Amino acid sequence: MVAEVNERAGEDPIRIGIITPLCEPGDATAGELVVRGACLGAEYVRETGGMRGGRQVEFVLYNDQATAQEEGMARSSAAQMTKLALVDNVVAAMGQWHLRTTPWVVDVATRYGVPIFIENGHSWITAQKRRNVFRAYFTIADRVPIMLDFAARNSMKRIGLIAADTVFGQMTADTLVEYGQQRHGMEFLRFDFAQDDTTDFREQLRAIKEYQPDLFINGAVIKTNYMIIEQAAEIGLIPATPMMVTFGFPLRSADFWRLSGDAGVGTMWPAMRYRDSWDGLTDVGRWFIDRYTQRYGQFPPDTALTHFTDVTIIAAALRAARSDSREDLLDALEAMEFQTWQGPIRYERGPAHWHHVAPELALLQYQKMDQLFDDSAIIHPPQLATATYLPPATNGTQKDGTQKAVKRGTVSAASNTAAKRRAVNAAAGTRHAPVKAAKPVKGAKQTRPHKGGERGDR
């Protein structure tokens, strides 16, 4: 894809860097979606006249996991960003998927004055108020209120939570517990697990089931997310208990139903309003969806959308900038209004974040087997709802825990669980009670609501 774009870039192109995961231990699927979206952005720019006298986009693509196996993700990603900034002299960069690499890449970009677009959920990366960092996506802190305000509205007070030990998993779990306790007086039973070497979650899932939660939150990430769905169905936790997930993997509906089976019915997740049937889509949004669907035969995930948008914004800013320098691009990015898939946006210096434009969010639910993403129900907030919330069935078979396991690819049965005890360090006054109605289980943390408004040290 990148080679084709670069072959058509012509003389004196504008160089944009893509630094994204293209192999393990990173999420190579996400990296591919980033590249697809960016390349369609270059195609759109070419079809709409290019930049600064017809100049076209040329990409410099680096795998931020290139040396991760040898020296870790941080060193690998920082090294690739350094090459983009110093050797390749890109005018801007994009493509960060993993929260654990984002701070290192942003630090390098800031040091060399490179405008960088961060389209992931890292809650504080735009709160650092850096002039060169831009985002038009939603953070963890943006999504948690949508999730837990809905739960509170439906009298869900006891929450069972299992979370990966990645930056995304822990930041999301911490934010859920803090917001749920302080805003809604919720109680949590939380387990953390080692993402890289855990395949058996049954002990923790049984403890959550015995806790009798009103809501189960699956805070796993790629790979373990589906393992947990399978094992939660096997032990009878779902579908008897409502399940939310913390990021939008269900929107890849074909993969979701293939990997979750009927245990996925009822799944809820936070997402943008972006979908083919949304009447708020602009012409540029419609162009992107039509071209992506024509090219790849499926509806484009939001990962592709956001990086398409980044390229079109860079191009629009460079058309108006004094020159094609990084400094002049930064000036234009702060000064202009940009037409995007959701309408016009501006990157402003807000009181809490700089250059963070969060789209309108909703809580989605799959309400029947094999439902397409575009047909999923919007169940919250009420003013956007397209359907009422569908609670789980309450027949005796499910409640007795005899729901059949979802049959998919083999998952190791070895009980190598690395779930570890990690206290939820909320403000002084939080009580850590023993797990009720369950045997003591490694990794359990039960937290009750407290009146303190300040989070303790972590």
N, C-alpha and C positions, 0 to 999 in steps of 0.2 A: 504493500500500500504506500509506504513512505517513498520507496524507489520510484513509483509511478508519479507521485506528486512532484518529486524533485526533478524527474526527467522533463516535466512540463513547466518548470519554474523559470526557464529562460535566463537571460543575462541579468546580472545585478539583482538577484532575489533578496527578499527580506528573510533573514534567518530566525527561526523560532525553535527553541529547544523543547524536547519532550523527554522527561525523566520519569520513568514508570516501571513497574515490575513486569518482566518478561519471562521469568522462570522461577522455580522454587528456590528458596523458601517463600518467595512472594506469591501474590495472587496473579498469575499470568493471564487468567481470563479477564480480570479487570484491566490489566495493561493493554490487552488486545482491544477492549472496548474504548479505552482512552485514545488509542491510535486510530481506530475507525472514525471516531467523532472528529478528531483533529484533521484527518485527511479529508473528510467531507467538508469541514470548514474551509480548507484550502481550495476545494473544488467550488464552493459557493463564492469565495472571494474572486476566483478566476472568472466565473460566469457573470459577476457583477462589476467587472472592470478593473480588478486589481487595486493596487495602491500606488500613490505618488507617481503618476504617469504610466500606469499599467504594470508596475512591478508585481511579481507573484511571490507566494510563500515557498520557502524551502525549509524542510525540517532537518534538525539534527537529533537523532533518536538514540538515547542511552538507556540501558537496562540498569535500574538502580539496585538490582540484585547481583550484578556482575561478579563481585568478589565477596558476596555475603556469606557463602559457605566457609570461606577461609578467614575472614576478618570481621564478620558481623554486618548487619544491615546499616548501622550508622556510618561506619567508615566507607562502605561500598557506595551508599547514596551520596554522601558528601563529596567523594572523589569524582563521581560522574557530574555532579553539579559544578564542581570546580572546573572541569574540562569545558563544560558549556560556557561558563563565564569568561574564562581566560584564553582558551585555545580556539574555540569555535566562535566566540564573540557574538552570541545570539542577542537579539534585541529584547527577548522575553522568554520565559519558560513556563511549563505547565506539566501536569501528569501525575502528581503525587497521590497515591492511593492509600498507602499505609500510614496510619498515624504515628507509628514508631519511627519512621524515617523522616517525616515532615519537618520537625524542628531543626534537624541537621541541615537539610536541604535549604530551608528558609534562611538559616544563619549564613550559609555561604552566599546565597543570592543577595542578601542584605549587604554583606561585606563588599560586594562588587557592584552594587546598585542595579541589579537585574530585576525588572518587574516580574513577579511570579504569581501565577494563579493557582490557588489551593482549593480544589473542589472536593474536599472530604469533610468529615464531621468534627475535626479537632476543635474543641470548645474554646481554647484560648489563643490560637495562633493569630487571629485578627484582633484579639483583645490586647496584644502587645503594641498595637498602634504603630506599625511600621509603614513607612510611606510606600514601600515597594510590594506589599502583599495585598492581594485582591481575591474576593470570593463571591460567587453568586449561587451558593448552595447552603444547605442548612446544617447546623452543628448538632452535637449531642445535646447541648443545653436548649436548643430550639425544639428538639423532638420530644424530650421527656415530658413537658407539660401536656402535649397532645395525648400522650399515652396514659398518664396518671390522672389527668382531669377527667378523661373518659371513665377510667376505673372508678374514681370517686363518685361520679355521676350515677354509676350502676352499682353502688354500695359494695364495691370490692375493697376490703380493708386489709385482708391478710394476703400477703404476696409471697409466693415461692419464686426464688431467683437463682439461676445458675449462670455463671459468667466465666468467660475465658480470661486468662491472665495476660492477654495482650493489652496494649495501651487503649485501644478502642473498648475492649471488654471491661477493663477496670474503670475507665473514665465514665462509661455508660452506667455501670452498676453503682458506682459512688454517687453519681448524679441522681439516679433513680431513688436510692435510699434517702439521700438528703432531701430531695424535693418531696418525696412521699411522706416522710416523717414530718417535715416542717409545715408543709402546706395542707396535708390531708390527715395527719395523725395515723398513718398506715403502719402496720407491722410487717417485718420482712424476715424470712428464713433464707439465708444466702449461702451459696456454695461457690467457691472459686476453683478452677481447675487449670492444669498446665496444658495449654493448647497443643504443644508440639508432641506430647507423648501420652495423651490420655485417649483411650478408646472405649472404656467401660464406665458408664455413668449411672448404672442401675442402683447402686447403694444410695447415692445422693438423691436420685429421682424417687426412690421409695420413701426416703425420709421426707421429701417435699410432699409426696402423696399423703403420708400419715399426718402431716401438719394440717391437712385439709384447707389448702389455700382457696381464696376466692378467685385468684388469678395466678397463672404460671407464666413467668417471663423467661424465655429462652435467649440468654445473652451470649450464645456461642457465635463464632465467626465461621469463615469458610471451612468446609469439611465437617467440623464437629457439630455445626448447626443441624445437619441432616442425621448424624448419628444420634443426637439427643432426641430428635423427633421420633426416630425409629424406636429407641429404647423407652421413651416416655409412653408410646403407644403399647409397647410390649408389656409394660408393668401396670398399665391401666390408668396412668396419670392423665393422659389425653386420650380421647376427646372429652372425657367427663369433666375436666377442668378447662376453662378457657385458656388459650395460649396466645401470647403476644411474642413477636420477635423484634429485635432492636434495629435491624436495617433491612433494606428493601430487596433481599434476595427472592421473595415470592413473586416479584414482578416479572422475573424470567419464568413465565408460567409453564412452559413445556418442561423445563428442567425441574421446576418445583413439583409438579404432579408426578413426574417420573420417579423422583427421589423420595417423596413423602407419601405417596399413595393417598388413600382416603383419610389417613390421619391428619392430612393438611386442611381438611374442611374445617372452617371456623377460625383459621389462623388470621391474626390481626397484625398490622405493621404501620408505622408512620411513613408518610410519603408526600411528595409534592402533588399538586393537582394535575400534573402533566399526564395526559393520556390522549389517545387519538380522538376520542369523542368530546373532549373538553372544548366548549365554545370560546374559551379565552385564548386559544392558540392564535398567534400572529402568522403573517405570511411566511416569515423566515422559519418559524417553528413548523409550519406545514411543509415547507420545502424540505426541511431536514427529515421529517418523518417519512415523507413520500420517497425521498432518495435512498434513505437507509433501508426501508422496507423493500424497495425495488432491488437494491444491491445484495441484501443479506437474507431476505425472505422472512423477516420477523420484525416485530415492533422494537424500536431502539430503546435500550435501557437508559436510565438517566445519566449513567457514567459517560456514555457516548454523547448525550445531549450537552452536558456541561462543558465538555472540551471542544465540541463544535462551536458552542457559544463563545468560549474564550478566544478562539481564532478569529471569529467575526468581529469581536470587540477590539482586539489588537489591530485588525485591519482598519476598522472605522477610525480608531484613534490616530493611527499613522497617517491616514488621509488628511487629517486636520492639523497634525502636529507641525511645529516649526521645522523639524528635521526628522531623520530616522534614528536619532540617538536615543539611548535609554532614558536620559534625563528629560528630553522633550516628550517622549512617549509617556512618562510618568505625569508630566504636566497635563497632557491631553486626557489621560485616563481620569484624573481628578476633576477636570473642568467640564467634561462633556456628559451628555445623555446618550444612552445607547439603546437601540432597538433590539430586543431579544425575543425568544420564543414566548415569553409571558408578558411582553409589553416593554415600555421604556424603563430603564434603570439608571441610577447614578451611584457612583462610588463616593460616599461621603465620609467625613471624619466625625463619627458619632461619639457620644459620651462614653460608651462602653467598648465599642469596636470601631476600627477604621476599615472602610472599604468592604464591609460585609453586607451583602444584600440577600437576606433570607427570603425564599419564596414562601407563598402561602402553603401551609401544611394541613393535612387531613389524616385521619386514621382509616385505613382500608381493611376490608375483610373478604376472604373467600368464603362463599356461602353454599357452594355445591362443588362436587367433584369435577375436575377438568375445566373449571371456569377460567376464561381468559382474563388477563390483567385488565384489559379495557372494560370488562364487564364486572370487575370486582366492586363490591359495595363500599361507598363512602358512608361511614357510620358516625363520624364525629369530625368537627363540631356540628351542632344541630343545624346551623344555618346553611351548611354545605351538604348535609346528608342526602344521599340518594336512596337509602334503604334503612330500615331499622336494624339494630344489632341482633344478630342471630345467636342466642345462647346455645351451649352444648346440649345435646340430648341427655336426658336424665333417666334412661331406662336402667334396670337393675344390672344388666350385663356389664355395662360400662362402669357403674359404680362398684361392682364386685371385682373389677380389675381384670376381667377376662377378655378384654378387647384383643383381637388377634394382632400380632406384630405385623408391621408392614414388610413385605418381602421385597428386598432390593439386593444390591451387591453385598457380599459378605463383609461383616464388620468383625474384627478380632474379638473373641470372647474373653481374652485374657484380662484379668482384673488388674490392670496396671494403673488404676486411677491415681492421679497425683493431686486430687483436690486437697487443698491445704487450709488450715485454720488461719483466718485473717480477720481480726476484729474490725467491725465497722466503727471507726473512731469518730463518732459524732461528738457533739458537745458534752461537757460534763453533765452527768445526770442520766445518760442513757443506761438502761439496765440490760445486761446480757444474760437472759434467762436460759435455762436448759430447754432443749427441744421438747415440746409437749407432744404427747401421743406418738412418740417415735423413739426408737432406741438411739443411744448416743452414736453419732456418726461423725467420722473424721471430716472436718471442713465446715461444720455447721456453725452458723452465726445467726442468732435470733436477735432482732433489734426491735425495740418498742418506741413509740413516739415520745418525743421529749420537747421541752419548752425552750431549750437553748436555740439561739439563732445563729450561732457561730460554729463552723466546722473545726474540729480539732486537728492536730497534726496527723499526717498520713505517712 
